[in-house]
């Protein structure tokens, strides 16, 4: 086995270990981005939102510290590309928010629930993966490229190479990108931590801290694995590349495209050009980690659909998540934590759209329930 292959295998195994631990933490703490929004809408409870925001703050601080010390180069992450596809961020984000509400959870929550014996989530996994793959390389992808992604702002034409807020601000006020990036990261992270710590109840919540710190540190660890350990010279092209990632760019945790690539590997296992990557390994790790937790605590339970309407709703939601997640370039973890840690403008826009889509769907479901009642 070549050194390049060894490096890719190392990246995959480390990704699996990170996700395994995260799967245990997620199952223990009930970390759920849909739950974070629904708790606010239905009960006025901000506890799980604070957990999610804590994960964002920790990821931002950790990723920017790695960047400041030259351990990773976030400008090579695909979240920060110079093409600012604002329409795709908004539309994809809205559809993902609607989809995760209809299918009872986002991509990461789907994986955790599979580990707990939820057959509904297994169906969501399949339809999400198919829709995501179609949006990357199939029929939906043609629509996305020809009609959605063409609506964009080319930041490079305005002298900015990436959509990192640090790069944009540096170009405007004339400071170094690193200084601007660190300054903005500090302001954003402090504001987030102030929101988190404002609740005395949350400050005493062990699960709240465990969930927020767990997801945030897992994203930071993912950046280090793919963008530092997995960064090297390709023996074929002699160019620097990122080994073990599907995009051949720096990656961390996200759970839409990796589900699609996992299905592709399962269906085309004999194709030697396909290997277990960072994203695929993290997908498996989340399932195995949550399974280990549920079995260890004797909480594993088989759960299926209540009726045909429940089945139809989950399939529709999964399809919208797959299409929306790829179009928006990530999910509520991929854009909402990992993307945010790069301070990419598109990540903030996509996240806002996801929350709006989720909120609107929850309101509609409540209205519908009242009408039927």
N, C-alpha and C positions, 0 to 999 in steps of 0.2 A: 504494500500500500504506500502511495506517495505521501510526501509531507503535506501536500495540499489536501489530500483525502483525509489524512489524520487530523488536520486542523478543522475540517468541516465536521468530522465525527465528534471531536472535542466540543465544538460549538453546540452541536445537537444534544449531546449528553448534558452539558451544563444548563442548556435551556430546559431540558426535561426536569432536572433537579429543582431549578427555580420555580417552574410551574407546579411541580409536585407539592412543594411546600406551600405555594400560594393556593393550590386546591384545598389543602387541609385548612388553611386560614380562612378561606372564603366560605367553606362549609361550616366552620365553627362560628364565624361572626355574622353569617347571613349577609355578607356584603352584596349589595344589589343596586345598580344604578336606576333601574325601574322603581325599585322600592324606595329609593331616595326621593324621587319625584312624587310617587303616589302617597307616601307618608305625609308629605307637605300638603298635597291637594286634598286628601281625605281626612287627615287628622291634625294638620298643622304641626306635625312633629318633624323637626329638622335634624334628628340624630343621625340618620343614615346619610343625609346630605353632608353633614359635617365630616363623616367618615370618608366620603368620596372626596371632599375638598381637601382634607388632610392628605390623602393620597396624591392629589395634584400638587400640593405645596412641597411635599417630600420629594416627589419626582422632579419638580423644577429645580429645587435646591441641589439635589444630588447630581442631576445631569449637567447643570451649569458649573458645578464644582469640578466635575470630570473634564469639562470643556476648558475651564479656566486654567487647569493644571496640564493641559495638553494631552490628556490621556485618551480623549475621543474628539472627533471632528464632527460636530452636529450639522455642519453645512453640507455634509454628504448624506444626510438622511433624506428620504424621499418626501417627507412632510414639508420641507422648506424649499422646494423647487421654485424657480423664479416665475413660473406660469401660475398666476393667481386665479384659479378657476372658481370664481366666487359663486356663480350660478350652481355649479355642481356641488359645492360645499353646502349651500342652502337647501337645494332640492334633495340631495342625498341625505343630508342631516334630518330634514323633516320626515322623509320616508322611513328612515331608520328608526326615528323616535316613535312613529306610528306603529311600525312593525314590531319593535320590541315590546310595546304595550299589548298588542294583539297576541303575541306568542309567549307572554308571561316572563319575559326577561331578555337581556342582551346576550351577546355571544358567550361571554365568560360565564354568565349565570346558567346558560344552557348547558355548558360543559359540566359545571358543578352538579347540576340536577341530574344529568345522565349518570354521574357517579353515584348518585343516591337512589337510582332505580326508576327514574322518571321516563317512561316510554314516550310521553308527549314531547319531551325535550330531544329524544333521539330522532323523532320525525322532524322536528324543527331543525336539527343538525343537518339532516339530509337535504331538506328543501332550501335551507339557507346556503349550504355549500353549492348546490346546483345553480341557484340564482346568482351567487357570487361569481362562480366560474363563467357563467353565461355573460356576466357583466364585464369580466376581465377579457375573455377571449371569444365569446360566442355572439349570439344575436343581440343581446342587450348591450354588448360591448360596442357593436357597430353604431347603435343609437347614441350611446354615451359619447363616443369619440366625435361623431358627425354632428350631433345636435346640442350636446351639453357642454363638453369641455372646450368647444370653440369659443364659448362666451367667457373670455378671460382678460386679464390685464397682464401684459408681459413686463414684469418689473425690471428685467435686464435692459429694456429699452429706456428706462428711466435711471439707469446707473446703479441699480441694486441687484446683486447676484442671487440673493435668496430672499424669502419672505419672513425671515426672522425679524422680530421687532427691533433687535439690536442693530441689524444691518440697515433697516429702514431709518431708524433714528440717527445712526451714525452718518448716513448720507445727508441727512437734513441739517444736523447741527455741527458736523465736522469733527466729532470725536472718534476714537478708535472703536471698532465693532465690539471688541472684547469688553471695553469699559461700559459701553452702552448696554450690552447684553447682560452683564453682571448687575448693573444698576437697575434695569427693568426687572430682572429676575428677583432681586431683593425686594423691590416695592410690591410686586405681585404676590410673592410668597408671604411676606409679612402681612399683607391685607388678608390673605386666605387664612393664615394662622390666627389672626385676630378674630375672624368669624368663627373659627373652630373653637377657640378658647373662651369665647363669650358665654358659652353654656357651662354652668357649674355641673350640671348633670353629665354632660359629655366628658368633662375633665375627670370624672370619677369612673368612666366606663372603660373597663378593661378590653372588652370586645371592640369598642369603638376605636381605641388606640391600636389594637392589634390589627384590625382590618385596614385602617388608614395607612399605618406604617408598613404593613405587609405589602399592600399593593404598590405603594410609592417606592419602597426599597426594591421590590421585584423588578419594576420598570428600570430603575437605576442599574441594577445588576444585569438586566438584559442588555442595556446599552454597552456596558463594559465588556460583556461577553462577545457581542457581535461586532462592536466598533473598535475594540482594542485587541482582545485575544484573537478574534477572527479576521483581523485586518493584516494583509500581507501581500506579497508579490505573486502574481499568477505565473506558474511555470510555462504556460502556453503563450501568453501575450507579453509577459514581463512587465505588466502594468499592475499598479496597486489595486487590490480588490478586496471585497468582503466575502470570506468563505462561509458556507453554511447558511446563507440566506437566499430566499427565492428571488428577491429583487436585486441581488448583488449590490445593495447599498446597506448602510447602517440601519438596523432594525431593533425594536424592542417589542414588548408585548402588545399584541392586537389579535382579535379573534373573529375576523370575517374571512379575509383571503386565506389565512392558514387552514381554516376548515375546508375551503374549496380545494386547496392543495393536498390536504389529507385524503379527501375522497378520490382525487386524481391518482394519488399513489396507490390506494387500495384497488382501484379499478385497472391500473396499468402497472401492476407490481413487477411484471417480467421485463418492463422497459428499463434497461440498465442506466439510462440517462437520468432517471428519477431517483432521488435519494431523500432520506429523512433530513429535513432542514430545521433551522431554528424555529420557524413558525409551526411546522408539523409536530416537532418534539414538544413544544409548549402546549399545543392542543391536547396531545396524549397525556402529558404531565398533569394538566388540570383535572382530567377525568380520573386518572389513577389516584391522584392525591385525594380528591373528594371521596372516591370509592373507599380508600383506606380509612378515611375518617369515619364515614358512615358505617362501615363494617366494624371498625374498632369500638364505636360507641353504641353498636346495636341499633342504629337508626335507619339502616337500609330498608327501604320499602318500595315494592313495585307500585307504580301509579300510572293509570292510563287515561284515555279521554272519557269525558262524561257522556258525550253524545256526538252526533254528526256535526252539529253546529260548532261545538268545541273543536272538533277536528278541522273543520273548514277554516275557522278563525285562526288557528295556529299555523296552518299551511300558508294562508295569506300573509300573516305576520312574518313568517320565516322568509318568504319570497321578497317581501318589501325590505327586510333587514339585509338580505344578501345583495339586492340591487342598490339599496341606499348606502350600505356600508362601503362598497367598492367605489361608488360614485363620490361619496364624501371623503374617500381615502382613509376610512377607519371607523371604529365603533366608539361606544362610550368609554372604552378603555384605550383603544388605539388612538383616537383623536383626543378623547377627554382626559387622558392621563399621559400617555406616551407622547402624543403630538404636542400637547400643551407644554411638556417639559423642554421642548426645543424652542418655545416661544414663537412658533409659527403663527402668523396671522390667520391662516386658513383653519387652524385647529380651533381657535377661539370661535370663529364664525360657525364651523360645523357643529361644535359642541352646543352653542346657543340654539341652533336649529333643531338639534336632537331633543333638547329639553322642551322646546316649544311644541314639537311634534308629539312628544309623550304627554305633555300637559293637556294639549287640545284633545287628544284621544281619550284620556282619562275623564275629561269634562263631558265629552260626548257619550261615553259609556254610562256615566252617572245620569245624564239627561235621559238617555234611552231607558235606563232602568226605572226612573221615576215615571216615564210615560207608560211603561208596561205595567207598573205597579198600580 
